[in-house]
Amino acid sequence: MNIMFCGDRGVCQGVFLSALSICKNTTEPINFYILTASVEGHQSITQEFANEMELILKTKNNQHRVILFDISDRFQSYLPLANMNTRFTPMCMLRLFADMVTEIPEKVLYLDTDVLCYEGFSEMYEMDMSDYEIAGVPDRYGKWFFGNALKHNYLNSGVLLLNMKKIRETSLFEKCREMCRDRKMFMPDQTALNKLARKRKIPSRYNNQGDMREDTVFKHFTTSFRFLPRFEVVTVKPWQVNKMHDELGIFEFDDIIEEYKGVQNDEQRDSDLLYN
């Protein structure tokens, strides 16, 4: 199986937690691909981090691999200029460069770094994608603001199964990069993908953006809204353990959190490699 993460040095703890949760829920060897870049205000994830992460994951399955690609040059030459100063980090748009990395295989599961795996996902990974470029779950709130409210076809981009073979054939990501470069948008890369991609809608359990359910496969710790007793915006990430417990009432990932803490506290390891 192939998993892809994207981001700068600030997402290392999310990448590591997500990878641990994936390893817990599959016995298959995993190739973890990480796309990173340095631009103003953002530093690339280091090769030292990737090496250290691979050493740890190989204790679970010696065939697990972590492959890092620093695509700073390509990103700098194709900056999403119209969307560099939006509230969404330009690092989110790194996934739109995956077609330019020839080592990325024909099928890969992209995950945001605030997504944790709760159950096995082989059924999702093996689904037929021959007629589609991407597969994903409708966005929890996008139904009301984007796309077709009746069809509920505006996908959340935090969990996406990518048919890279077809994406390269249709130049989907190239078209999305051009759109992000030239047109200012809310949630730019997600909007571009929804406008341009041939997409397959899959069940919400594969990107659960709400409360935990028994059938949850991937839990996405995305921003949510509460309306009672007063309106508030709630953003809790899986590494914010107390808030995850107190505000979301989620305890299902405590074993992953404890393992993460154990690695962090290992005196034989330079924890800076994992938590910067």
N, C-alpha and C positions, 0 to 999 in steps of 0.2 A: 504493500500500500504506500501511497505517496501523499504526504501532508505538506502544505505550504503556509508559512507565516511571513509577514512583512512588517518592517518597522525600524526604528532607530534604537539606540542603546537604552532608552527609557522603558522599553517594553520587555526587557529580558526576563523579568520575574513572571510576566504573563505567559511568555513563550514556554518557559520551563514548567510552570504549573500545568499548562494545557498539555504539554508533551507527557508529563507524568500521568495525567488523567487518561490519555489515550493509551499509553502502555499498560495501564491497569486493565483496560477493557478489550484488549485484543492479544492474541498469541502470535499473530503474524508479524514478520519483520516490517519495520516502518522506515521509509526514507523521509526524513524531515528536511525540507528545503526552506531556507530563510533568505529572503531578499532584503537588503539593507542599503542605505545610502547616507551620505553626508551632504547636507545643504545648510544654509544659514540657520543657526539655532538648533541643529540636529546633528548628532554624531553617530557614525556607523556602529553597528554591533561588531565586536572584535572577533577575529578568528580564535583567540584564546577562549572566548565564551563558548563558541561552537565546539571546540575540542573538548572542553571540560564537560559540557552538556552531553556530548556523545559518550565520553567515558562513563558517566553516571547511568545513562540509558542502556549501555551495553551490559551492565550488571543484571538487567532484566531480560535482555535478549541480545546475544552477541552479534546478531545481524542488523540491529538498529543502526542507522547512520544519520549524521547531521551534516548537511552540506550548505555552506554559507556562500552567498554571492553578493559582493559589494558592487552595485551598479551605479555608483555615484556619477561616473562620466556620462552614461546613457541618460540618467535622470536629469543631470544638469543641462544636457543638450536638448532636452525636450520638456522643459519645465511647464507644468500646468499653470501658466502665468495668470490667467483670469481667476484662478481659485487659490493662489498662494496665501492669501490673507483672510480666508474664511475661518469660521470656528472649527473647521475640520482640518486636522493636520495633513499637510501634503504627503506625509508618509503613507497615508491610506492608499494613495494612488500608485504606490510601488507595484501592486499586483497587476496593474495594467501594462507592466513591462515584462511580464513572465514569458510572453511569446518571443522576446528577444534573447532569452537565455536558452540556448539550444539544449542544455542538459536537463531542463524541466521536461518530464516525460509526457506522454500523450494523455494521460488522465491523472488529475491531482485534485485533492480536496483542500480548498483554501479555508483557513479559519482565522478570524480575528483573535487577537491575543487576550481577549476577555471571554473566551469560550472554553468551557470545561466539558469533558466527555463523561457521561454517566452510565451508558450502556454500550454494548457492542454495536458497530455501525457498518458491518460488512454488507448487509442487505442494501443499504443506501449506496455504498461505494460501488457495488457491482451492478447497479441498475443500468438499463440500456440508455445510452446517451447518443446513439448514432444519429438521431435527427435534431439534436440540441447542442448548443454551445455551452450553456450553463444550466444548472439545476439549483433551486433554492426554495426557501420558505417565504411566503408573503410577509411583508413588514407589518408589525403589530399596529402601528399608527398610520403608515403610509396609505392604507386603504381609504382613509378619509381625506387625504390631501393630495395624493398622486395616483396616477394610473386610473383604472376603472373600478369604482367602488363595488359594482355588482360582481365583476369577475374576480376582484381582489387579487390582481395579478402584478402588483408592484412588489418585487422581491427585496428582502433584506439581504445585504451583501456580506454579512458576518460569517455565514457558512455557505460556501458555494462549491458544488462539484463542477469541475472545469474539464470540458472536452478540448484539450489543448490542440489536438490534431485538427479539429474543425475550426477552432479559433484562429489558428495560423492560416488555414485555407481561406477563411472569409475576411481576414485582417480585422476582426472585431476589436481587438485591443488597440490596434493602431487608430482605428476610427474613434474609439473612446478617448485615447490620448489627445487627439486633435480637438475633440469636443471640449475636453477639460482645459486645454490650452487657450481656446478661443472664446468660450462662453461661460460666464459666471453662473453658477448653479448652487442650489442648496443640496448638500450631500452630493458633491459633484461626480465622483466616480460611480457611486451607486445609481445616480440618476442616469448617467451615460449608459451604463450597462442595461438598465431597464428599458431605455429608449431604443437601443440598437441590437440587443442580443436576441437570438432565438432561444427561448428559455422554457424550462420544464418546472412546473410547480409541484412541490413535494410536501408531505405532511408536516405539520408544525412541530412534531416531536423531534425533528432533526435540527431545529433551531428555535428552541423554546425561549421566547423573549419575556415570558411572564412568570407566574409562580411555578415552582417545581410540581411536576405531575408524575404519576407512576410510569408513564410511557416515555418520559423524557430520555432522549439519546444525547443531545447536546444542549447544555444550558448556556445561553448567551446573556451575560450581565450587561445588558444595554440600558440606556437611560429610559426611565418610565415616569408616568405622571400619576399623582394622587389627587383626588378631587374633594375628599372628605377627611377630616373636618374642615380642611382648607386646601386650596390648590398648592401643590408643591412639585418640584422636579426632583426626582430621586436618581442619583447615580452612585452605585455601589459596585466596586470591582472585587473579584474573588480573592485578591491579596489583602483586602481590607476586612480582616477576619471578624473583628468585633461588630462592624457595621453589617456584615453579611449575616451574622447571627441575630443581632438586635433589630435591625431594620427590615430584613428580608425573611428572617426565620428559617434560613437555609443552613442545615448542618450536614447535609449529605456528602460534602466534600472534605470533611474534617480529617479523614485519613490521608488525603493528598496534601492537605495543609501541614499536617504533622511531619510527613516525609520531607516536604519542602524545608521546614524548619530544621530538621535533622541534618540535611545537607548544608544549610546555611551555618549551622553551629559546629560543623566538623572542623576541628582545629588543624587537620592535615590538609585542608583545602583553602585556597585563596577565595573567600566568599565574594570579594569584589567582582570576580569574573561572572558571577551569577546574578548579582543584584544591583548593578549599576543601571 
